C-alpha cells in the first residue's frame, strides 16, 4: 500500500509549513501530494509550486472542481502540470457540492453523473491530441452554427496517459467511478464498513466496464494524530470540528453526501443531530454531538503500533493507497506525524 499526503486547502493557516511537509514527504518516499480547492485557493497553482521544489513525489488535484473549469481547460492544465513536473501529475476531479457549484460558480447542480461522464470523455479525448469534437447533453464542441472549428491540444503531456481519479461518495457515483476512472478519492472511510459503503459499488462499475479491481486505486484520505493509546479519546476530540463541518455543514439539509455516508455507516441519529445543530448555527453543539466511534473509525489515532494495525485493516478492506493529513500545531509536530505514518506503514509490512 502506498502512502500520500493531502495538504488540504491553501489559506487554512499552515501555509508557511506546507512546502516543508511536502518536501519531507518527498524525502521519506511518500507517493503523492494532493491539494484541494473549494472557493479559496486553486489547486493547480499550489501543485505547480510544490512540483517545482520536489523531486520524486507525484502531485495530484483532490480535486479540480468540474463546475469551475470547462473540460478542455482541465485537459490543458493536466497536460501542463504533467509536463512541468516531469510526468508526476495525477488528475483528480469531482462535482463539488450544490452550494459551491451554484453559489460560487453559477453552475446548476443537476445531473452530476451525466455531467461527470461527459467531462471525463472530453478531457480524455482532448489529451489524445486529436482534433476535439463532442456531442453530448452538457457540452457540444465545436458549438454549431458558429465560427468554431475542431482544434487540438498543442501541449505534449509527459505521458500518454495521465491517471484520472474521481472524488466519489454515493453508491451511483462510486459505481460510475469504477467504470470510467483509474482511481477513487475517498473521505471518511471506515475499514469496517468499506465493502458495503464503497468497494462493492466500485467493483460493480469495474465489472460493467469488463474490468476487475486489479490496478484500480482505492485512495482515501485520513487525518493522522500520533500519541499514546491511552490518549486516543483526547486525540479524537481534536477532530470533532472537522467531522462536524463535513457531516453537518457540507451542503444543504437535503444534499449532504457526507451526512448520508455517516448514516450508511450506522450513525443515523447522530448524523441528523449534527446536521440540525450545525445548520442552526450551533457549531460547538454539532461538534459535541459527533460520536467518538465515528471519529475513531475515520481517522488514524494513537501509537505507531495502533496506526499500523489500522493500516492493515484498510489494506485488508481493499484500500490500495492511503493519503494522510498529518496533525500538529507546529511544523515539527506535523513532520513528526509524517515520519510516524511511514514508520507505521513499514511496521504493518505494507511498504
C-alpha positions in Angstrom: 0.0 0.0 0.0 1.3 3.4 -0.9 1.2 6.5 1.3 0.4 10.0 0.2 -0.3 13.3 1.9 -3.1 15.8 1.5 -2.3 19.4 2.0 -5.9 20.4 2.0 -7.0 23.9 1.3 -4.4 26.7 1.0 -5.1 29.6 3.3 -6.0 27.3 6.2 -3.3 28.8 8.5 -0.4 26.4 7.9 0.7 27.7 4.5 4.2 28.6 5.6 4.8 25.0 6.7 3.1 23.1 3.8 6.1 23.2 1.5 8.3 21.8 4.2 5.7 19.0 4.7 5.7 18.2 1.0 9.5 18.2 0.8 9.8 15.9 3.8 7.2 13.6 2.3 9.2 13.5 -0.9 12.4 12.6 1.1 10.6 9.9 3.0 9.2 8.2 -0.1 5.6 9.2 0.0 4.0 8.5 -3.4 1.8 11.6 -3.9 1.0 15.0 -2.6 -2.6 16.2 -3.1 -4.0 19.7 -2.9 -7.7 20.7 -2.7 -9.8 23.7 -3.8 -13.3 25.0 -2.9 -13.7 28.7 -3.1 -10.4 30.0 -1.9 -7.0 28.8 -3.3 -7.0 26.9 -6.5 -5.3 23.5 -6.6 -3.3 24.0 -9.8 -1.2 26.9 -8.6 -0.4 25.1 -5.3 0.6 21.9 -7.2 2.9 23.8 -9.6 4.6 25.4 -6.6 5.1 22.0 -4.9 6.3 20.3 -8.1 8.9 22.9 -8.7 10.5 22.2 -5.3 10.3 18.4 -5.0 11.9 15.7 -7.0 10.1 12.3 -6.9 6.7 12.7 -5.3 3.6 12.8 -7.6 1.3 15.8 -7.4 -2.4 15.4 -7.6 -5.6 17.5 -7.7 -8.0 16.5 -5.0 -9.9 17.9 -6.6 -10.3 20.1 -9.6 -14.0 21.1 -9.4 -16.0 20.3 -12.5 -18.2 23.4 -12.3 -15.0 25.6 -12.1 -13.5 24.7 -15.4 -14.5 23.7 -18.9 -13.3 20.2 -19.6 -10.8 21.4 -22.3 -9.3 23.8 -19.7 -8.8 20.8 -17.4 -7.1 18.9 -20.1 -4.8 21.9 -20.7 -4.0 22.2 -17.0 -3.3 18.5 -16.7 -1.0 18.4 -19.7 0.9 21.4 -18.5 1.3 20.1 -14.9 2.4 16.7 -16.2 4.9 18.3 -18.5 6.3 20.7 -15.9 6.6 18.0 -13.2 8.3 15.5 -15.4 5.4 13.1 -15.6 4.3 13.3 -11.9 0.7 14.6 -12.2 -2.5 12.8 -11.2 -5.8 14.3 -12.2 -8.5 14.2 -9.6 -11.9 15.7 -10.4 -15.3 16.0 -8.8 -18.6 17.8 -9.0 -18.1 19.7 -5.7 -21.4 20.4 -3.9 -24.6 22.3 -4.7 -23.7 25.4 -2.6 -20.3 25.9 -4.2 -21.4 25.0 -7.7 -24.4 27.3 -7.8 -23.4 29.9 -5.2 -19.8 30.4 -6.3 -19.6 29.3 -9.9 -23.2 29.9 -11.0 -23.4 26.4 -12.5 -26.6 24.4 -11.9 -26.0 21.4 -9.7 -28.0 18.9 -11.8 -27.4 15.6 -13.4 -23.9 15.2 -11.7 -23.4 11.7 -13.0 -24.1 12.5 -16.7 -22.1 15.7 -16.4 -19.1 13.8 -14.9 -19.2 11.2 -17.6 -19.2 13.7 -20.4 -16.5 15.7 -18.7 -14.2 12.7 -18.5 -14.8 11.8 -22.1 -13.9 15.3 -23.3 -10.8 15.5 -21.1 -9.5 12.2 -22.3 -10.3 13.0 -25.9 -8.6 16.4 -25.7 -5.5 14.8 -24.2 -5.1 12.4 -27.0 -4.2 15.5 -29.1 -6.8 14.6 -31.7 -9.0 17.4 -33.1 -11.7 17.9 -30.5 -15.3 17.2 -31.4 -18.0 16.1 -29.0 -21.8 15.9 -29.0 -23.5 15.5 -25.6 -26.2 16.8 -23.4 -24.0 19.2 -21.5 -21.2 20.0 -24.0 -21.1 20.3 -27.8 -17.8 21.0 -29.4 -17.5 23.0 -31.6 -20.7 25.0 -31.0 -22.9 24.5 -34.0 -23.6 27.4 -36.4 -20.7 29.5 -35.4 -17.0 30.2 -36.3 -15.6 27.4 -34.1 -13.7 24.6 -35.6 -12.2 21.4 -34.2 -8.8 22.1 -32.8 -6.3 20.1 -30.9 -4.2 20.4 -27.8 -0.8 21.9 -28.6 0.9 20.9 -25.3 2.5 17.5 -25.1 2.0 15.8 -21.8 5.0 13.9 -20.4 3.0 10.7 -20.5 0.5 9.3 -23.0 -2.0 8.5 -20.2 -2.4 10.6 -17.0 -4.2 8.7 -14.2 -7.7 10.0 -13.6 -9.4 9.9 -10.2 -12.9 10.9 -9.2 -14.0 12.0 -5.8 -16.9 9.7 -5.0 -19.1 9.1 -2.0 -22.6 8.0 -3.1 -23.3 4.5 -4.5 -24.1 5.6 -8.0 -21.2 7.9 -8.2 -18.9 5.2 -6.9 -20.2 2.7 -9.5 -19.6 5.2 -12.3 -16.2 6.0 -11.0 -15.2 2.3 -11.1 -16.4 2.2 -14.7 -14.7 5.3 -16.1 -11.7 6.2 -13.9 -8.4 4.7 -12.7 -9.0 5.6 -9.0 -11.5 6.8 -6.4 -10.7 9.6 -4.0 -12.5 8.9 -0.7 -13.1 10.7 2.5 -14.4 9.5 5.9 -13.8 5.8 5.1 -14.3 3.2 7.8 -12.4 0.0 7.2 -15.2 -1.9 8.9 -17.9 -0.6 6.5 -15.7 -0.1 3.4 -17.0 -3.2 1.5 -20.7 -2.3 2.0 -20.4 1.5 1.5 -17.7 1.7 -1.2 -15.9 -1.3 -2.6 -19.0 -3.3 -3.8 -20.1 -0.2 -5.8 -16.7 0.3 -7.4 -16.5 -3.4 -8.2 -19.9 -3.2 -9.9 -18.6 -0.3 -12.1 -15.4 -2.2 -13.0 -17.5 -5.2 -14.0 -19.7 -3.1 -16.1 -16.6 -1.9 -18.0 -15.4 -5.5 -18.3 -12.6 -5.0 -15.8 -11.6 -6.2 -12.3 -10.3 -4.2 -9.3 -6.8 -5.0 -10.4 -4.9 -1.8 -11.0 -7.7 0.4 -9.7 -6.5 2.8 -6.9 -8.9 2.9 -3.9 -7.4 6.0 -2.3 -8.9 7.6 0.9 -7.5 10.5 2.9 -7.4 10.2 6.7 -6.3 12.6 9.4 -3.4 11.2 11.4 -2.6 12.1 15.0 0.0 10.1 16.9 0.2 9.8 20.6 -0.3 7.4 23.5 -3.0 4.8 23.1 -4.5 5.9 26.5 -5.0 9.4 25.0 -7.0 8.3 21.9 -10.1 10.0 23.2 -8.3 13.3 23.6 -6.7 12.9 20.1 -10.2 12.2 18.7 -11.7 15.3 20.3 -9.4 17.5 18.2 -11.2 16.3 15.1 -14.7 17.0 16.3 -15.0 20.3 14.5 -13.6 18.8 11.3 -16.1 15.9 11.3 -19.0 18.2 12.3 -18.2 20.5 9.4 -18.5 17.7 6.8 -21.3 15.7 8.4 -23.3 18.8 9.4 -22.3 21.7 7.2 -21.1 20.5 3.8 -24.1 21.0 1.5 -27.7 21.6 2.4 -30.1 19.7 4.6 -31.2 17.7 1.6 -27.9 17.3 -0.2 -25.0 16.4 2.1 -23.1 13.4 0.8 -21.0 13.1 4.0 -24.1 13.1 6.2 -25.6 10.3 4.0 -22.3 8.4 4.3 -22.4 8.6 8.1 -25.9 7.3 8.0 -24.9 4.3 5.9 -22.2 3.6 8.4 -24.8 3.2 11.1 -24.8 6.7 12.7 -28.3 7.8 11.5 -29.4 9.5 14.7 -26.1 11.2 15.3 -25.8 12.4 11.7 -29.3 14.0 12.0 -28.4 15.7 15.3 -25.0 17.0 14.0 -26.6 18.5 10.9 -29.5 20.1 12.7 -27.2 21.8 15.2 -24.7 22.8 12.6 -27.2 24.3 10.2 -28.9 26.2 13.1 -25.6 27.9 13.9 -24.6 25.8 16.9 -21.2 24.6 15.7 -20.0 23.7 19.2 -23.1 21.6 19.8 -22.6 19.9 16.5 -19.0 19.0 17.4 -20.1 17.7 20.8 -22.7 15.5 19.1 -20.1 13.7 17.0 -19.8 10.1 18.4 -16.2 9.1 19.3 -16.6 5.9 17.3 -17.3 7.9 14.1 -14.1 9.8 14.6 -12.0 6.8 15.5 -13.3 4.8 12.6 -12.4 7.5 10.1 -9.0 8.7 11.4 -5.7 7.2 12.4 -5.2 7.8 16.1 -2.8 6.6 18.7 0.6 4.9 18.8 2.6 3.9 15.8 1.6 0.3 16.6 -2.1 1.2 16.7 -1.9 3.1 13.5 -0.1 0.2 11.8 -2.9 -2.1 12.9 -5.5 0.2 11.4 -3.5 0.4 8.1 -3.6 -3.4 7.9 -7.4 -3.2 8.3 -7.7 -0.7 5.5 -5.4 -2.8 3.3 -7.5 -5.9 4.0 -10.7 -4.0 3.2 -9.4 -3.1 -0.3 -7.5 0.2 0.1 -4.5 0.4 -2.2 -3.3 3.9 -1.3 -3.7 5.9 1.8 -3.2 9.7 2.0 -2.6 11.2 5.4 -3.4 14.7 6.7 -0.7 14.8 9.5 -1.9 16.7 12.5 0.1 19.1 14.6 0.1 22.6 16.0 3.7 23.2 14.9 5.7 22.3 11.9 7.9 20.0 14.0 4.7 18.1 15.1 3.4 17.8 11.6 6.8 16.4 10.4 6.9 14.0 13.3 3.4 12.8 12.3 4.6 12.3 8.7 7.6 10.2 9.8 5.3 8.2 12.1 3.0 7.5 9.3 5.8 5.9 7.2 7.0 4.0 10.2 3.6 2.6 10.8 3.4 1.5 7.1 6.7 -0.3 7.5 5.7 -1.9 10.8 2.5 -3.1 9.2 4.5 -4.8 6.5 2.8 -2.8 3.7 5.7 -0.7 2.5 
